[in-house]
Amino acid sequence: MAADYDEVRPDVAEASEKTLKAVQKADAPDAKSIVSDLDETDLTDGLELPGAIVDEELSVDVIPQAQDEFVCCSCFTIRHRSQTEKKTGDGIVCRDCVLEYA
């Protein structure tokens, strides 16, 4: 007699049938109730997070570069002339960037 090796074994078929019935009997919430629960517990309304974009206008006083200051051509930071380390064809390099600029 030929055996069908693709056929599901009876013990596995029974176990999967029991599992399917148990899942169907379970009192699981449906998708609509989950969405309504999430909407009810939405706590972000009226809460301001740090670093969030604010709709208020910001004003900043811009101070022009002083005579004793320079802009580093490597890090583009305004530095005092005492921090000048190297003058190149591109501009002046500060002490912090001189090793990186080589």
C-alpha positions, 0 to 999 in steps of 0.5 A: 500500500502506498503512503501519502507523505504530504497528508497532514498527520491526524494529531497535528490536524487535531491540534491545529483545529483546537487552536483555531477554535480557541482563537475564534472563541477568544474575546479579542477586540476588533480593529474599530474598537482599538482605533477608538481607544487610541483616539480617546487616550491621545495625550499629545493634545495641548502638550508642548514637547521640548524642541518643537516648532513654535508658531511664534516669531523669533527675533535675534540681534545680529552683531557684526564681526569686530575688527579683532575677530576672524572666520575660520576657513575650516569650521566657519566659526567666528574666533578672536585674533588670538586664536589664529594659528595658520594663514593659508590661501583659503583664509585663516585657520583657528587653533582647534582646526589646524590639525584637521586642516593639514 
